[in-house]
Amino acid sequence: MKKSMILAGIISAFTMWSCSTDTATGNDTAMVNVKLTDAPALYDAVNIDIQKVEFTTNNGTTTFNAVNPGVYNLLNFRNGMDVLLSQAILPVGNVSQMRLILGNNNSVVVNGVTYPLDTPSAQQSGLKLNWNQTLSPNGAYNVWIDFDAGRSIVKTGNGSYKLKPVLRAFSEATDGQIKGYVQPQAANAMVHVIKAADTIATALPNADGFFMFRGLPANTYNVSFDAAANTGYIDQNKADVNVVFGQITDLGITTLHQ
């Protein structure tokens, strides 16, 4: 009888210890890696001065310096390329929002000429992104900021340029991808992901024809391969391209013909 009581006590204590280790405490944290990627733009360079990344959670607002604060040319990070912006250790719980805090040294280069970018609101309060994520104890999360350089630059009537940022956040759990090649190089093709009549994303392929889309919502799309004007090449379309979160849809090689 005494042995049975002792054994029951040991089992009870072990159960209580096991449950306590599975329950988040006020000191539990998770790591978030923030990375920058880009949609293409027909400029020589789009230089953005990134200083800090700010998170809004149910525990308040926390700001982290960029790993390397300073100027990033967005055009270096297209077709699946990215760069680590910040590593944040956050308390577990819900993240609802991020902000990208910019410095003053923002510019666009057009035909070899550098123009400053006016970004007053971005400098004062940051560029807001919605990112809804529940952080678990000891978790590690990757989140990408997709900065659409092409749609973010606006030319004004007096010949200057303004930054009106178009950007979004996605994670591994919300990352639908399409990749492939378009040939020949002489076609100078652009690739578009289209849903109904709306262009969801655009890619400017690398010199070897490689293109990649990331952060697409799970859905079925048309992919359009549009040759540059006056090249003599004929556009092509692929219909019913299925995108699933966490997977890469490989379209292989698409060859445009004259």
C-alpha positions in Angstrom: 0.0 0.0 0.0 2.8 2.4 0.9 4.7 1.6 -2.3 1.5 2.3 -4.3 1.1 5.7 -2.7 4.7 6.6 -3.3 4.4 5.5 -7.0 1.2 7.5 -7.4 2.9 10.6 -6.0 5.9 10.3 -8.3 3.5 9.9 -11.3 1.5 13.0 -10.2 4.7 15.1 -9.7 6.0 14.0 -13.1 2.7 14.9 -14.8 2.6 18.4 -13.2 6.2 19.0 -14.3 5.5 17.8 -17.8 2.5 20.1 -18.1 4.4 23.1 -16.8 7.1 22.7 -19.4 4.5 22.8 -22.2 2.9 26.0 -20.9 4.3 29.4 -22.0 5.6 31.6 -19.3 6.0 35.3 -19.2 9.7 34.9 -20.1 9.2 32.7 -23.2 10.4 34.2 -26.5 10.6 33.4 -30.2 13.0 34.5 -33.0 11.8 36.3 -36.1 14.0 36.8 -39.1 12.9 39.7 -41.3 14.1 39.5 -45.0 13.7 41.9 -47.9 12.7 40.9 -51.4 11.4 42.8 -54.4 9.2 43.0 -57.4 10.9 44.4 -60.5 11.1 48.0 -61.8 12.4 49.5 -65.0 14.9 51.8 -63.3 18.7 51.7 -63.0 18.4 51.5 -59.2 15.9 52.1 -56.4 17.8 52.9 -53.2 16.0 52.7 -49.9 17.6 53.7 -46.6 16.4 51.1 -44.1 17.2 51.8 -40.5 14.8 49.8 -38.2 12.1 47.3 -38.0 9.2 47.7 -35.5 6.8 45.0 -34.3 3.4 45.5 -32.7 2.4 42.6 -30.5 -0.1 42.0 -27.7 2.8 42.9 -25.4 3.3 46.4 -26.9 5.7 47.8 -29.6 9.3 46.8 -29.9 11.9 48.3 -32.3 15.0 46.6 -33.7 17.9 48.0 -35.7 18.5 46.6 -39.1 21.4 44.1 -39.2 23.2 46.6 -41.5 21.4 49.9 -41.4 21.7 51.9 -44.6 20.9 51.9 -48.3 19.6 48.9 -50.1 19.1 48.8 -53.8 15.8 47.0 -54.1 16.6 45.8 -57.6 19.2 43.4 -56.2 16.6 41.3 -54.6 14.3 40.0 -57.3 13.4 36.5 -58.7 13.7 34.8 -55.3 16.7 36.7 -54.0 16.5 38.3 -50.5 18.6 39.8 -47.8 18.3 39.6 -44.0 17.2 42.9 -42.6 16.7 42.2 -38.9 16.7 39.4 -36.3 14.2 40.0 -33.5 13.7 38.2 -30.2 10.1 38.8 -29.3 7.9 37.6 -26.4 5.5 34.8 -27.4 2.0 35.9 -28.3 0.3 37.6 -31.3 2.0 39.8 -33.8 -0.4 42.1 -35.7 1.8 44.6 -37.5 5.3 45.5 -38.6 6.7 48.9 -39.6 9.8 49.5 -41.7 11.5 52.7 -40.5 13.5 54.6 -43.2 16.3 57.1 -43.1 16.7 60.2 -45.3 19.0 58.8 -48.0 16.4 57.4 -50.5 16.8 57.8 -54.2 16.0 56.5 -57.7 18.4 56.3 -60.6 16.8 56.8 -64.1 18.9 56.7 -67.2 22.0 57.3 -65.1 20.6 60.3 -63.3 20.0 60.1 -59.5 16.9 61.7 -58.1 16.0 62.0 -54.4 12.8 60.3 -53.2 10.5 62.3 -51.1 9.4 60.0 -48.2 8.1 62.2 -45.3 5.5 59.9 -43.9 7.8 56.9 -44.0 10.5 58.7 -42.1 8.2 59.9 -39.4 6.0 56.8 -38.6 7.4 54.0 -40.8 5.9 51.9 -43.6 3.1 49.8 -42.1 2.6 46.1 -43.0 0.0 43.7 -41.6 1.5 40.4 -40.4 -0.8 38.3 -38.3 1.2 35.5 -36.6 1.1 33.7 -33.2 4.6 33.2 -31.9 5.2 30.0 -29.9 7.8 29.5 -27.2 11.3 28.9 -28.7 9.8 29.2 -32.3 11.8 30.5 -35.2 9.9 32.4 -37.9 10.9 33.9 -41.3 8.9 36.8 -42.7 9.6 38.5 -46.0 8.9 42.1 -46.9 8.0 42.3 -50.6 8.8 45.9 -51.7 7.2 46.5 -55.1 9.7 49.0 -56.5 7.9 49.4 -59.8 4.6 50.5 -58.2 6.2 52.4 -55.4 7.9 55.2 -57.4 5.7 58.0 -58.7 7.0 60.7 -61.1 5.5 64.1 -60.3 4.6 66.9 -62.8 7.8 68.8 -62.1 10.1 65.9 -62.9 10.8 64.8 -59.4 10.0 61.4 -57.8 8.1 60.4 -54.7 8.1 57.2 -52.8 4.5 55.9 -52.3 5.3 52.4 -51.0 3.5 49.3 -52.1 4.7 46.5 -49.9 3.4 43.4 -48.2 4.6 40.7 -45.7 4.4 37.0 -46.2 5.8 34.0 -44.3 6.6 30.4 -45.1 3.0 29.5 -44.2 1.7 32.0 -46.8 4.3 31.6 -49.5 3.0 30.4 -52.8 5.7 30.2 -55.5 6.0 30.0 -59.3 9.3 29.7 -61.1 10.5 28.9 -64.6 12.5 30.2 -67.6 11.4 32.2 -70.6 13.5 32.1 -73.8 15.0 33.5 -76.0 16.8 36.5 -74.4 16.2 38.6 -77.5 12.4 38.6 -76.7 13.1 40.7 -73.6 10.0 39.2 -72.1 8.1 40.2 -68.9 6.2 37.6 -67.0 2.8 38.4 -65.3 0.6 36.4 -62.9 -3.0 37.3 -63.6 -6.2 36.5 -61.8 -9.4 37.4 -63.7 -8.5 40.8 -65.1 -6.0 41.8 -62.4 -2.3 41.5 -62.6 -1.2 40.1 -59.2 2.6 40.2 -59.8 5.2 40.9 -62.4 8.7 39.5 -62.9 11.6 40.8 -65.0 13.6 37.6 -65.8 17.3 37.4 -65.2 19.7 37.4 -68.2 19.4 33.6 -68.5 15.6 33.8 -68.5 15.0 32.7 -65.0 12.0 34.2 -63.1 10.4 33.5 -59.8 7.3 34.8 -57.9 7.0 34.5 -54.1 4.3 35.2 -51.6 1.4 34.5 -54.0 -1.9 33.6 -52.4 -3.0 30.0 -52.9 -5.1 30.0 -56.0 -5.3 29.2 -59.7 -3.8 31.8 -62.1 -3.0 32.6 -65.7 0.7 33.3 -66.4 1.4 35.7 -69.3 4.8 35.9 -71.1 4.9 39.2 -72.9 7.6 39.9 -75.4 9.0 43.5 -75.7 7.6 45.6 -78.5 9.3 45.6 -81.8 11.2 42.3 -81.1 8.9 40.2 -83.4 8.3 37.6 -80.8 4.7 36.4 -80.0 3.3 36.5 -76.5 2.3 33.3 -74.8 -0.1 32.4 -71.9 -0.3 29.4 -69.6 -3.8 28.9 -68.1 -4.8 27.2 -64.8 -1.5 27.4 -63.1 -2.2 26.1 -59.5 -0.4 27.7 -56.6 -0.3 25.9 -53.2 1.2 27.3 -50.0 4.6 25.9 -49.2 5.2 24.5 -52.7 7.0 25.7 -55.8 5.0 25.4 -59.1 7.7 24.9 -61.8 6.7 25.9 -65.3 9.9 24.7 -66.9 11.1 26.5 -70.0 8.7 28.7 -72.1 10.0 29.5 -75.6 8.5 32.5 -77.5 8.5 32.2 -81.2 8.5 34.8 -84.0 
